[in-house]
Amino acid sequence: MAAELHVELVAADRQVWSGEATLVVARTTSGDIGVMPGHQPLLGVLVSGPVTIRKSDGGTVVAAVHGGFISFADDKLSLLAEIAELSDEIDVQRAERALERAKSEADASAERRADVRLRAAAAR
C-alpha cells in the first residue's frame, strides 16, 4: 500500500472534506507548497488559491480556499480555512458575475476570490 496522509479541510462553518491522500498542494504566503507523507512538520498561512488533493484512490479533489492556516505533523494535514468551497459546489455563472462586478468596482480582493473560485471550478 502506498504511503498516505490524513487530510482535514475545514472552513469556519463546516468540514469541507476529510480523507486519505498522497499529495496536497496549497498556496501559502511563502508560495505554493506540496505536502506528501513523511513531509517535515509545518505551520503556514494560507492565501486565496486553489487547493488540490490527490486522493489515495487516484481521484482528485479541488477546492477554492480563501485565507486560513495549514498544519502538518505525523502524516496528518489540517487546512483550516476562513472560506472553502469544493469545485463541484461552485456556481460558475455566479462566480463570473462576481468577477465582472469586482473588476468594474476595482475591488482587487473580491476579484482574486472570484478568480480562485473560477480556477477551482475549471479543475472539476
Summary of the structure (lengths in Angstrom):
residues: 124
radius of gyration: 14.6
end to end distance: 26.6
largest distance: 51.5
contacts: 391
relative contact order: 0.20
helix: 25%
strand: 52%
